[in-house]
Each structure stands twice: as structure tokens, then as C-alpha cells.
Amino acid sequence: MAQRPKIRTGSKTTPGPKAQTGAKTRTGSKTRAGSKTQTGSAGRGRSADRRTDRGETSGTANGTGSQQTGDIRGRLHQALLTQLATIGWQDLSYAEIVDSAGLSLASAYRVYRSKTAILTGFMREIDQQLLGTLEADALDGTTRDKLFDLIMRRLDLQQANKAALDGLFRDLSRSPADALCVADRLGRSMGLMLEMAGISTSGLRGFLRTQSLVGLYMHVLRTWLKDDSEDAAKTMALLDKRLDQTERLLGLLKRRDRDK
């Protein structure tokens, strides 16, 4: 059985619109603006709102706006996980998630427009964290070993979210539309992991590989959710077995000339 390595888990204020001055300008503290141009904080506020509506950062600097958006995302992700562990997915509303995050509906809606969007955003965040683990602990071994390692790393990253994931997958079968969205996002995540392991996902063969890994991952995930051992021995044994089966069934891990 493949050995699982340890993971080291590792301004300037933008001015408002320029005022068009009339032919005559009075000197001193007050300046006459053109007939319909508003200057000062009101004009800057509307300009910031327009940038926010386009998905751009607002505030005094792009960095500040980006940090604020990241904070909102993080709070919504955590609120979703908390509510999933107690309420589940079926009866959970978007407003309850936003309220649990301590945000206004307006600020939350600028970042995520539905509870499904929050969920898929969280899944993308796991992808990013998984990529981040490679900076401190690069993959090694055979292609199969790399894929084994990546799947276990992904599960480790979600160790604290077991109750939430259990509530999610228990209810998704009763929400076909939401299940399709989650399946699409999961397929993208599995495709990324295949590419990270050095396995092509192009063409029909790549599609079959990705869908095969989705099925494998979901099978292993259900066992992992019930695996309370510290070393996840049951999970790793099942993953090892399923990788063997997948390799024989579809040649998932065989590197052929056309994939190089």
C-alpha cells in the first residue's frame, strides 16, 4: 500500500470625477462646479459603487477592497459549514447563512448570490489550499503515488468539516439541481488533481478519467466520513484498493505516448 507522506500545512485615495468648471471661477474655499457635476465624497461614493457592481475592488485602494472581499468570502464559508453541521443543506436558506456570518444581505450578495455559490466557492478554496501544500511538500513517487497523496491531502484539509460534509451529502440526493452544480464543481476539482499528478484530462479519455476519479473520490469520502481513526487506515486501504480497480478498468494511470 502506498505510504502517505506528512503534510506541512503549511495609499493613495482615488479621487472622484473631475469637476468641469464654468467660465468664471470664484477663488477661496469654494469652487463653482459645472451645472451637473458633483464633486467630493458623494461623487467618489457613487464611483466606488459602480466599481463594486462590476466586481472590482472598492475603497481607498485595490488591496483594501480585495482584503474585504476575501474576508466576506471566508466568513460566508465558515457560516455555511457551521449551519450545514446543524441544519443540513435542504432546510438551510441563503439568509440564514448570511445572518450567521454577521453580514448584510447587500454585502454578501456582491460576493456570492446563492447558497450554492457559497458552497462551490468553498470547494474552490480547498483547491487553492491543496495547491498551497505543494510549496512546502512537493509530490514525489509514481503517478499513482502522487494521486494517492493528493486525495489524502484533500481529505486532511477538510478534517475539521466532517460534520458539515455529512450534512451536505445526506441532503443533496433530495436536491437534484444543487447536486448537479456540486458534481460539476467536483469534476473540475478532480480534473485539477489529475493534472497535478501529471495525468492528462484532454479529450474523451480525459473526460472518462475525470468522471472515474469523481466516482472513486465519492466512494472514499463516504468511508472517510465514518473513519474515526487517527491514521485514517480504513480510508487509505479503500483508496489503495479503488485506485487498483480504476487502473485496471480504464487504464487511468497508464502513461501512453499520446498523453506525453
Protein Blocks (a to p, Z undefined) as FASTA:
>chain_A
ZZddddddeddddddddddddfbdcehjbdcddfklcehjllmmmmmmmmmmnopaedjb
fklmmmmmmmmmmmmmmmmmmmmmmnommlpcfklmmmmnopafklmmmmpgcfklmmmm
mmmmmmmmmmmmmmmmccedjfklmmmmmmmmmmmmmmmmmmmmmmmmmmmmmmmklmmm
mmmmmmmmmmmmmmmnopafehjklmmmmmmmmmmmmmmmmmmmmmmbfnlmmmmmmmmm
mmmmmmmmnommpccfklZZ
